[in-house]
Amino acid sequence: MAEVVKKNKKAQTPKEKLTAPKKIKILFTIVERRKVDFYLDVLEGYEVNLQTVFYGKGTAPSEIAHYLGLVNDDKAVILSIVREDKIKEILIAYEDKYFKTKHGQGIAFTVPISSVIGKSIYEFLINMGGNI
């Protein structure tokens, strides 16, 4: 009797593990201008690929600023694109390393990003190896 051998015409390829997209947010960090490098170093330790720094001055009248202890009105605003799962760690690092020190003044908050154009841009922003 002839033996029938079934051949699978499709090549077997390993299945890629599908994962849900990671959510990303914009982290705003407003600090004294002279301390901006410290914060940029902290952010680099948490795989933040995109950071932009804007320099400005505080807008409070000098009498009010002096009353509140805000003698230096030169500020830096750091905009960073951060994976949502890294936000808490970054804020804890900010608090532990700087906000608790003497005259450690600053504020940090996040805003969600609802859409990103293109897979490669998204992969770059969350540090998954996408090339732009």
N, CA and C atoms as an extended XYZ file, in Angstrom:
396
Properties=species:S:1:pos:R:3:atomname:S:1:resname:S:1:resid:I:1 pbc="F F F"
N         0.815       -1.158        0.000 N   MET     1
C         0.000        0.000        0.000 CA  MET     1
C         0.877        1.245        0.000 C   MET     1
N         0.474        2.205       -0.743 N   ALA     2
C         1.232        3.448       -0.820 CA  ALA     2
C         0.906        4.320        0.386 C   ALA     2
N         1.944        4.849        0.923 N   GLU     3
C         1.770        5.704        2.096 CA  GLU     3
C         1.563        7.146        1.634 C   GLU     3
N         0.588        7.790        2.202 N   VAL     4
C         0.294        9.172        1.838 CA  VAL     4
C         0.983       10.086        2.843 C   VAL     4
N         1.783       10.980        2.318 N   VAL     5
C         2.484       11.936        3.172 CA  VAL     5
C         1.868       13.309        2.930 C   VAL     5
N         1.402       13.894        4.002 N   LYS     6
C         0.828       15.231        3.889 CA  LYS     6
C         1.934       16.257        4.106 C   LYS     6
N         1.983       17.188        3.212 N   LYS     7
C         2.974       18.258        3.338 CA  LYS     7
C         2.251       19.572        3.605 C   LYS     7
N         2.784       20.267        4.519 N   ASN     8
C         2.245       21.586        4.825 CA  ASN     8
C         2.925       22.580        3.901 C   ASN     8
N         2.130       23.203        3.046 N   LYS     9
C         2.698       24.118        2.067 CA  LYS     9
C         3.151       25.441        2.693 C   LYS     9
N         2.561       25.817        3.800 N   LYS    10
C         2.948       27.066        4.449 CA  LYS    10
C         4.210       26.851        5.275 C   LYS    10
N         5.118       27.760        5.139 N   ALA    11
C         6.342       27.688        5.944 CA  ALA    11
C         6.003       28.066        7.382 C   ALA    11
N         6.553       27.323        8.290 N   GLN    12
C         6.325       27.605        9.702 CA  GLN    12
C         7.238       28.749       10.137 C   GLN    12
N         6.648       29.806       10.597 N   THR    13
C         7.430       30.927       11.109 CA  THR    13
C         7.065       31.140       12.562 C   THR    13
N         8.029       31.516       13.363 N   PRO    14
C         7.701       31.759       14.771 CA  PRO    14
C         6.733       32.933       14.874 C   PRO    14
N         5.759       32.753       15.720 N   LYS    15
C         4.764       33.806       15.893 CA  LYS    15
C         5.360       34.934       16.728 C   LYS    15
N         5.122       36.145       16.256 N   GLU    16
C         5.569       37.303       17.021 CA  GLU    16
C         4.615       37.509       18.180 C   GLU    16
N         5.182       37.809       19.313 N   LYS    17
C         4.354       38.063       20.480 CA  LYS    17
C         3.710       39.434       20.336 C   LYS    17
N         2.405       39.455       20.304 N   LEU    18
C         1.686       40.711       20.174 CA  LEU    18
C         1.494       41.331       21.547 C   LEU    18
N         1.780       42.604       21.634 N   THR    19
C         1.580       43.318       22.890 CA  THR    19
C         0.768       44.572       22.615 C   THR    19
N         0.057       44.987       23.613 N   ALA    20
C        -0.723       46.215       23.487 CA  ALA    20
C         0.228       47.402       23.441 C   ALA    20
N        -0.127       48.429       22.701 N   PRO    21
C         0.742       49.611       22.673 CA  PRO    21
C         0.873       50.229       24.061 C   PRO    21
N         2.052       50.707       24.353 N   LYS    22
C         2.275       51.367       25.639 CA  LYS    22
C         1.780       52.809       25.533 C   LYS    22
N         1.096       53.255       26.557 N   LYS    23
C         0.602       54.628       26.563 CA  LYS    23
C         1.757       55.570       26.863 C   LYS    23
N         1.700       56.739       26.255 N   ILE    24
C         2.743       57.734       26.480 CA  ILE    24
C         2.103       59.053       26.904 C   ILE    24
N         2.898       59.846       27.610 N   LYS    25
C         2.427       61.137       28.110 CA  LYS    25
C         3.518       62.180       27.911 C   LYS    25
N         3.103       63.432       27.941 N   ILE    26
C         4.067       64.532       27.967 CA  ILE    26
C         4.275       64.892       29.434 C   ILE    26
N         5.517       64.863       29.861 N   LEU    27
C         5.872       65.258       31.221 CA  LEU    27
C         6.412       66.683       31.168 C   LEU    27
N         5.749       67.581       31.865 N   PHE    28
C         6.202       68.964       31.987 CA  PHE    28
C         6.938       69.084       33.314 C   PHE    28
N         8.165       69.577       33.270 N   THR    29
C         8.952       69.804       34.477 CA  THR    29
C         9.392       71.263       34.458 C   THR    29
N         8.986       72.019       35.457 N   ILE    30
C         9.331       73.441       35.532 CA  ILE    30
C        10.241       73.632       36.740 C   ILE    30
N        11.471       74.064       36.478 N   VAL    31
C        12.489       74.172       37.529 CA  VAL    31
C        13.331       75.423       37.316 C   VAL    31
N        14.199       75.689       38.284 N   GLU    32
C        15.147       76.788       38.130 CA  GLU    32
C        16.071       76.483       36.956 C   GLU    32
N        16.370       77.496       36.197 N   ARG    33
C        17.160       77.327       34.978 CA  ARG    33
C        18.523       76.691       35.256 C   ARG    33
N        19.159       77.068       36.341 N   ARG    34
C        20.513       76.564       36.624 CA  ARG    34
C        20.528       75.083       36.986 C   ARG    34
N        19.366       74.496       37.225 N   LYS    35
C        19.319       73.085       37.607 CA  LYS    35
C        18.759       72.191       36.504 C   LYS    35
N        18.606       72.726       35.311 N   VAL    36
C        17.993       71.966       34.225 CA  VAL    36
C        18.822       70.727       33.859 C   VAL    36
N        20.150       70.825       33.894 N   ASP    37
C        20.986       69.674       33.533 CA  ASP    37
C        20.763       68.491       34.462 C   ASP    37
N        20.544       68.769       35.733 N   PHE    38
C        20.268       67.699       36.686 CA  PHE    38
C        19.026       66.912       36.263 C   PHE    38
N        17.970       67.626       35.923 N   TYR    39
C        16.719       66.963       35.547 CA  TYR    39
C        16.854       66.212       34.233 C   TYR    39
N        17.603       66.759       33.299 N   LEU    40
C        17.828       66.056       32.040 CA  LEU    40
C        18.570       64.750       32.287 C   LEU    40
N        19.531       64.756       33.205 N   ASP    41
C        20.251       63.526       33.553 CA  ASP    41
C        19.323       62.500       34.186 C   ASP    41
N        18.432       62.946       35.059 N   VAL    42
C        17.470       62.032       35.682 CA  VAL    42
C        16.604       61.389       34.608 C   VAL    42
N        16.110       62.185       33.673 N   LEU    43
C        15.230       61.669       32.623 CA  LEU    43
C        15.942       60.666       31.724 C   LEU    43
N        17.209       60.895       31.420 N   GLU    44
C        17.961       59.958       30.587 CA  GLU    44
C        18.049       58.583       31.229 C   GLU    44
N        18.047       58.532       32.543 N   GLY    45
C        18.100       57.254       33.246 CA  GLY    45
C        16.817       56.445       33.142 C   GLY    45
N        15.767       57.039       32.608 N   TYR    46
C        14.476       56.354       32.482 CA  TYR    46
C        14.049       56.203       31.025 C   TYR    46
N        15.016       56.084       30.125 N   GLU    47
C        14.773       55.805       28.712 CA  GLU    47
C        13.876       56.844       28.044 C   GLU    47
N        14.082       58.108       28.372 N   VAL    48
C        13.321       59.180       27.740 CA  VAL    48
C        14.095       59.616       26.498 C   VAL    48
N        13.517       59.374       25.320 N   ASN    49
C        14.212       59.660       24.067 CA  ASN    49
C        14.010       61.071       23.546 C   ASN    49
N        12.980       61.747       23.991 N   LEU    50
C        12.700       63.071       23.450 CA  LEU    50
C        12.491       64.061       24.585 C   LEU    50
N        13.355       65.068       24.621 N   GLN    51
C        13.259       66.127       25.629 CA  GLN    51
C        13.497       67.462       24.928 C   GLN    51
N        12.711       68.444       25.293 N   THR    52
C        12.882       69.796       24.769 CA  THR    52
C        12.862       70.755       25.948 C   THR    52
N        13.781       71.708       25.940 N   VAL    53
C        13.870       72.670       27.039 CA  VAL    53
C        13.536       74.063       26.508 C   VAL    53
N        12.653       74.738       27.226 N   PHE    54
C        12.319       76.129       26.950 CA  PHE    54
C        12.754       76.953       28.157 C   PHE    54
N        13.368       78.092       27.890 N   TYR    55
C        13.802       78.965       28.971 CA  TYR    55
C        12.863       80.160       29.062 C   TYR    55
N        12.593       80.583       30.288 N   GLY    56
C        11.699       81.718       30.476 CA  GLY    56
C        11.919       82.370       31.823 C   GLY    56
N        11.046       83.303       32.128 N   LYS    57
C        11.089       84.011       33.407 CA  LYS    57
C         9.739       83.872       34.072 C   LYS    57
N         9.758       83.829       35.399 N   GLY    58
C         8.515       83.803       36.151 CA  GLY    58
C         7.748       85.101       35.950 C   GLY    58
N         6.438       85.053       36.148 N   THR    59
C         5.620       86.238       35.875 CA  THR    59
C         5.086       86.924       37.122 C   THR    59
N         5.378       86.388       38.294 N   ALA    60
C         4.865       87.002       39.525 CA  ALA    60
C         5.564       88.338       39.767 C   ALA    60
N         4.827       89.347       40.263 N   PRO    61
C         5.476       90.619       40.620 CA  PRO    61
C         6.571       90.378       41.660 C   PRO    61
N         7.604       91.186       41.625 N   SER    62
C         8.770       90.957       42.485 CA  SER    62
C         8.420       90.957       43.969 C   SER    62
N         7.456       91.765       44.396 N   GLU    63
C         7.078       91.790       45.812 CA  GLU    63
C         6.478       90.444       46.240 C   GLU    63
N         5.616       89.914       45.410 N   ILE    64
C         4.981       88.625       45.727 CA  ILE    64
C         6.012       87.507       45.664 C   ILE    64
N         6.864       87.522       44.646 N   ALA    65
C         7.893       86.495       44.513 CA  ALA    65
C         8.820       86.496       45.725 C   ALA    65
N         9.213       87.672       46.184 N   HIS    66
C        10.081       87.768       47.357 CA  HIS    66
C         9.363       87.230       48.599 C   HIS    66
N         8.093       87.570       48.751 N   TYR    67
C         7.294       87.097       49.885 CA  TYR    67
C         7.191       85.571       49.892 C   TYR    67
N         7.078       84.972       48.714 N   LEU    68
C         6.974       83.512       48.601 CA  LEU    68
C         8.332       82.822       48.616 C   LEU    68
N         9.402       83.586       48.670 N   GLY    69
C        10.737       82.996       48.695 CA  GLY    69
C        11.250       82.628       47.319 C   GLY    69
N        10.667       83.184       46.289 N   LEU    70
C        11.083       82.892       44.920 CA  LEU    70
C        12.006       84.003       44.436 C   LEU    70
N        13.257       83.936       44.859 N   VAL    71
C        14.182       85.013       44.531 CA  VAL    71
C        14.684       84.925       43.095 C   VAL    71
N        14.795       83.737       42.560 N   ASN    72
C        15.293       83.560       41.200 CA  ASN    72
C        14.114       83.271       40.281 C   ASN    72
N        13.869       84.153       39.315 N   ASP    73
C        12.730       83.930       38.431 CA  ASP    73
C        13.125       83.368       37.070 C   ASP    73
N        14.399       82.999       36.880 N   ASP    74
C        14.824       82.336       35.647 CA  ASP    74
C        14.412       80.872       35.722 C   ASP    74
N        13.549       80.464       34.812 N   LYS    75
C        12.992       79.106       34.851 CA  LYS    75
C        13.315       78.348       33.573 C   LYS    75
N        13.222       77.033       33.675 N   ALA    76
C        13.324       76.148       32.519 CA  ALA    76
C        12.104       75.239       32.530 C   ALA    76
N        11.516       75.058       31.367 N   VAL    77
C        10.395       74.134       31.205 CA  VAL    77
C        10.897       73.001       30.326 C   VAL    77
N        10.899       71.788       30.881 N   ILE    78
C        11.344       70.614       30.141 CA  ILE    78
C        10.103       69.845       29.707 C   ILE    78
N         9.955       69.644       28.402 N   LEU    79
C         8.885       68.806       27.870 CA  LEU    79
C         9.515       67.480       27.478 C   LEU    79
N         8.999       66.395       28.023 N   SER    80
C         9.549       65.072       27.765 CA  SER    80
C         8.428       64.131       27.362 C   SER    80
N         8.708       63.258       26.408 N   ILE    81
C         7.758       62.218       26.040 CA  ILE    81
C         8.168       60.976       26.821 C   ILE    81
N         7.254       60.487       27.672 N   VAL    82
C         7.583       59.421       28.617 CA  VAL    82
C         6.528       58.325       28.545 C   VAL    82
N         6.984       57.079       28.634 N   ARG    83
C         6.032       55.967       28.744 CA  ARG    83
C         5.284       56.089       30.057 C   ARG    83
N         4.000       55.794       30.019 N   GLU    84
C         3.162       55.949       31.208 CA  GLU    84
C         3.668       55.113       32.385 C   GLU    84
N         4.221       53.937       32.105 N   ASP    85
C         4.694       53.079       33.192 CA  ASP    85
C         5.975       53.601       33.857 C   ASP    85
N         6.610       54.617       33.293 N   LYS    86
C         7.825       55.200       33.882 CA  LYS    86
C         7.550       56.479       34.677 C   LYS    86
N         6.350       57.043       34.543 N   ILE    87
C         6.033       58.339       35.160 CA  ILE    87
C         6.230       58.310       36.675 C   ILE    87
N         5.654       57.321       37.326 N   LYS    88
C         5.726       57.269       38.790 CA  LYS    88
C         7.175       57.193       39.266 C   LYS    88
N         7.984       56.368       38.595 N   GLU    89
C         9.395       56.244       38.971 CA  GLU    89
C        10.131       57.580       38.817 C   GLU    89
N         9.854       58.287       37.742 N   ILE    90
C        10.516       59.574       37.505 CA  ILE    90
C        10.125       60.585       38.573 C   ILE    90
N         8.842       60.651       38.892 N   LEU    91
C         8.391       61.611       39.901 CA  LEU    91
C         8.970       61.291       41.275 C   LEU    91
N         9.104       60.016       41.594 N   ILE    92
C         9.734       59.625       42.859 CA  ILE    92
C        11.208       60.034       42.855 C   ILE    92
N        11.884       59.835       41.720 N   ALA    93
C        13.295       60.237       41.623 CA  ALA    93
C        13.436       61.747       41.774 C   ALA    93
N        12.549       62.501       41.152 N   TYR    94
C        12.565       63.958       41.321 CA  TYR    94
C        12.447       64.322       42.794 C   TYR    94
N        11.467       63.725       43.453 N   GLU    95
C        11.218       64.063       44.856 CA  GLU    95
C        12.392       63.660       45.739 C   GLU    95
N        12.901       62.446       45.539 N   ASP    96
C        14.000       61.960       46.369 CA  ASP    96
C        15.293       62.734       46.136 C   ASP    96
N        15.584       63.060       44.896 N   LYS    97
C        16.880       63.643       44.579 CA  LYS    97
C        16.918       65.156       44.614 C   LYS    97
N        15.768       65.797       44.495 N   TYR    98
C        15.880       67.249       44.463 CA  TYR    98
C        14.796       68.005       45.212 C   TYR    98
N        13.552       67.661       45.029 N   PHE    99
C        12.486       68.464       45.627 CA  PHE    99
C        12.591       68.519       47.151 C   PHE    99
N        13.209       67.528       47.783 N   LYS   100
C        13.341       67.511       49.241 CA  LYS   100
C        14.531       68.325       49.738 C   LYS   100
N        15.408       68.759       48.848 N   THR   101
C        16.585       69.504       49.281 CA  THR   101
C        16.219       70.944       49.608 C   THR   101
N        17.139       71.618       50.275 N   LYS   102
C        16.910       73.018       50.644 CA  LYS   102
C        16.751       73.856       49.374 C   LYS   102
N        15.730       74.660       49.344 N   HIS   103
C        15.403       75.518       48.199 CA  HIS   103
C        15.121       74.707       46.934 C   HIS   103
N        14.730       73.464       47.092 N   GLY   104
C        14.379       72.643       45.934 CA  GLY   104
C        12.971       72.975       45.477 C   GLY   104
N        12.871       73.851       44.512 N   GLN   105
C        11.565       74.289       44.044 CA  GLN   105
C        11.362       73.824       42.615 C   GLN   105
N        10.193       73.319       42.350 N   GLY   106
C         9.867       72.893       41.003 CA  GLY   106
C         8.492       72.271       40.988 C   GLY   106
N         8.019       72.018       39.804 N   ILE   107
C         6.724       71.379       39.643 CA  ILE   107
C         6.817       70.451       38.441 C   ILE   107
N         6.112       69.343       38.534 N   ALA   108
C         6.074       68.399       37.422 CA  ALA   108
C         4.655       67.864       37.299 C   ALA   108
N         4.182       67.749       36.058 N   PHE   109
C         2.854       67.192       35.806 CA  PHE   109
C         2.835       66.577       34.414 C   PHE   109
N         1.838       65.748       34.154 N   THR   110
C         1.749       65.064       32.869 CA  THR   110
C         0.447       65.401       32.153 C   THR   110
N         0.497       65.242       30.837 N   VAL   111
C        -0.667       65.391       29.971 CA  VAL   111
C        -0.650       64.194       29.029 C   VAL   111
N        -1.773       63.475       28.889 N   PRO   112
C        -1.776       62.307       28.010 CA  PRO   112
C        -1.658       62.689       26.534 C   PRO   112
N        -1.049       61.807       25.773 N   ILE   113
C        -0.982       61.955       24.320 CA  ILE   113
C        -1.988       60.967       23.747 C   ILE   113
N        -2.906       61.453       22.937 N   SER   114
C        -3.974       60.582       22.442 CA  SER   114
C        -3.645       59.913       21.119 C   SER   114
N        -2.702       60.458       20.348 N   SER   115
C        -2.363       59.800       19.087 CA  SER   115
C        -0.953       60.180       18.660 C   SER   115
N        -0.344       59.272       17.911 N   VAL   116
C         0.985       59.485       17.358 CA  VAL   116
C         0.919       59.040       15.907 C   VAL   116
N         1.533       59.788       15.025 N   ILE   117
C         1.506       59.435       13.613 CA  ILE   117
C         2.668       58.501       13.315 C   ILE   117
N         2.367       57.293       12.896 N   GLY   118
C         3.382       56.372       12.417 CA  GLY   118
C         3.954       55.446       13.473 C   GLY   118
N         4.153       54.208       13.058 N   LYS   119
C         4.683       53.173       13.944 CA  LYS   119
C         6.123       53.465       14.346 C   LYS   119
N         6.943       53.915       13.402 N   SER   120
C         8.357       54.138       13.729 CA  SER   120
C         8.528       55.290       14.720 C   SER   120
N         7.705       56.328       14.601 N   ILE   121
C         7.783       57.432       15.565 CA  ILE   121
C         7.365       56.942       16.943 C   ILE   121
N         6.292       56.170       16.997 N   TYR   122
C         5.833       55.621       18.277 CA  TYR   122
C         6.919       54.756       18.907 C   TYR   122
N         7.531       53.857       18.130 N   GLU   123
C         8.575       52.982       18.667 CA  GLU   123
C         9.770       53.788       19.162 C   GLU   123
N        10.116       54.864       18.468 N   PHE   124
C        11.207       55.721       18.925 CA  PHE   124
C        10.861       56.367       20.260 C   PHE   124
N         9.636       56.877       20.366 N   LEU   125
C         9.238       57.587       21.575 CA  LEU   125
C         9.208       56.694       22.804 C   LEU   125
N         8.855       55.422       22.639 N   ILE   126
C         8.818       54.531       23.800 CA  ILE   126
C        10.084       53.693       23.924 C   ILE   126
N        11.092       54.014       23.122 N   ASN   127
C        12.394       53.354       23.194 CA  ASN   127
C        12.320       51.874       22.837 C   ASN   127
N        11.625       51.555       21.731 N   MET   128
C        11.543       50.176       21.256 CA  MET   128
C        12.423       49.948       20.035 C   MET   128
N        13.324       50.854       19.756 N   GLY   129
C        14.261       50.645       18.661 CA  GLY   129
C        13.798       51.141       17.313 C   GLY   129
N        12.729       51.885       17.242 N   GLY   130
C        12.298       52.442       15.965 CA  GLY   130
C        13.287       53.493       15.488 C   GLY   130
N        13.563       53.500       14.210 N   ASN   131
C        14.492       54.481       13.647 CA  ASN   131
C        13.711       55.512       12.858 C   ASN   131
N        14.083       56.753       13.028 N   ILE   132
C        13.404       57.821       12.284 CA  ILE   132
C        14.350       58.345       11.236 C   ILE   132
